[in-house]
Each structure stands twice: as C-alpha cells, then as structure tokens.
Amino acid sequence: MILSMFLLGTLFLAGCSSQQEPTYAIGDTVESDVMSFTLDAVQPTIAVENSGAATFGPGSDGLAVEGYFMPREYDPEEDKKNPYVAAKGHTLIHLTFTAGNLDRYYVEVGDDLFTIKCNGEEFSADLDTFKLGAKSVKGGWVSMDTVNDLMEVGESSSYLCYVDIPVDIEDLGGEYEVVVNLPNSEGEASPFVYKVAAE
C-alpha cells in the first residue's frame, strides 16, 4: 500500500514537472480576459525608416507614407540624423502586432507588454528601450513617436514598434522569444511566449 502510494505520488510529480507552458508562432492570436493580441511580424534590424511620417497640405490625408517606421537597411550616411538606429552592439527587435481591448474602460498598449529573451538573457522593454511608432487607421498608418497608447473598450488596432536590446544583430543566433504580458482582471499580467527563428 505504501509502495503504491509512493509510486502514484512519483508519477503525479513527474507528470507535473514534464508539463510545459504553451508557446506560439507569428500569426497566432492569444488573449487574457481583458485583452487580445496577435503578433503579426517580427524582424531584427539596425535601423527603422524615419522619413515620410505624414503628409500635410491641400488634398493630403495626414497618413504616413508607405514603409514609414518599418525596418530598413542601415546606411551610415543616410541615417546620420535618424533617431531610430540601434547603437553599436545593439539590435532593434521590430514588431508589428494587433491588439484589442475586450473588457475594460481602457487598456494601455505600451512598453510593459514586451520582454525579449535571447542568448540566455531576458530584456524588458522600458521608456528608454521601447518606441511605438505608428498605429493603423482606416486607409493606412498614422505616426505616433510615443511609448504608449490608450485603447477604449471594443477597440482594435495594429501597431508598429521596436524594443532595443543590448545584443549585436550578428550574435542573435538560433531562436529567441517575444514574451507578451497581457493585463488581466486580477490586476496582474498573463504571459504568452512567441518563439521566433532568428534570420
């Protein structure tokens, strides 16, 4: 009897320890009871396009030009005055995502949503390392140059952003993780792990 109880207990513990948290791929949608999230695209880059934030004047629509705040090939001459360039030894993890407010007066979309895990280290986004650059509107994108956006209940939008991590793009080998920390009704965060293959 004691032996059978010991064996059952051992099997139970073994079953618990072998359980792993689910992981997600680019394009998958996850949600807490407050917020939904889809990681549409991820790309490590050195520079992000800074020209064409918006058009103004007669007949203009105020939208950013196509390609604004998207990853671009770094050019030392062209990017001299571009604020969206990684420092030497750093990489910008560029994210395109869609978020929705399911059940709150408002939710904040910002730096506290993201953590990047790579090369055995974990990097949390903060005011110094995160930039929210554009938001989708009917007909295109509008530039934002901020670190957060407030979303009303029932609202859903797509965003362009990046997280600056202190890892050289050449050293971003194998696979890395984008952890999305969605707020929940308990006042805490529900983490969802996206696995991304380095390019």
C-alpha positions, 0 to 999 in steps of 0.5 A: 500500500505504501509502495503504491502510494509512493509510486502514484505520488512519483508519477503525479510529480513527474507528470507535473514537472514534464508539463510545459507552458504553451508557446506560439508562432507569428500569426497566432492570436492569444488573449487574457480576459481583458485583452487580445493580441496577435503578433503579426511580424517580427524582424531584427534590424539596425535601423527603422525608416524615419522619413515620410511620417505624414503628409500635410497640405491641400488634398493630403490625408495626414497618413504616413507614407508607405514603409514609414517606421518599418525596418530598413537597411542601415546606411551610415550616411543616410541615417546620420540624423535618424533617431531610430538606429540601434547603437553599436552592439545593439539590435532593434527587435521590430514588431508589428502586432494587433491588439484589442481591448475586450473588457475594460474602460481602457487598456494601455498598449505600451512598453510593459507588454514586451520582454525579449529573451535571447542568448540566455538573457531576458530584456524588458522593454522600458521608456528608454528601450521601447518606441511605438511608432505608428498605429493603423487607421482606416486607409493606412498608418498614422505616426505616433513617436510615443511609448504608449497608447490608450485603447477604449473598450471594443477597440482594435488596432495594429501597431508598429514598434521596436524594443532595443536590446543590448545584443549585436544583430550578428550574435542573435543566433538560433531562436529567441522569444517575444514574451507578451504580458497581457493585463488581466482582471486580477490586476496582474499580467498573463504571459504568452511566449512567441518563439521566433527563428532568428534570420 
